Amino acid sequence: MFFVDGNRSYLAGGAHSAAVVGPPRDIDEVIAAATGLPVVRR
């Protein structure tokens, strides 16, 4: 869980992928936490 400006974002992942719920505008911190997992933006 990440707190950015009072908003919560969640990173859930497994062995091969991850999903972010409610991503912040500055997604760099979340991407750094998911290092080694493929990043797909939708």
VENKA-V454693 format. One record per backbone hydrogen bond with DSSP energy under -1.0 kcal/mol. CO is the residue of the C=O (numbers start at 1). NH is the residue of the N-H. E is the energy in kcal/mol with one decimal. If there is no record, write none. Layout:
co: {CO/CO}
nh: {NH/NH}
e: {E/E}
This chain:
co: {2/4/7/9/10/12/17/19/21/25/27/28/29/30/32/34}
nh: {9/7/4/2/21/19/14/12/10/27/31/32/33/34/35/37}
e: {-2.1/-2.1/-2.4/-2.8/-2.4/-3.1/-3.1/-2.7/-2.2/-1.2/-2.6/-2.3/-1.5/-1.2/-1.2/-2.4}
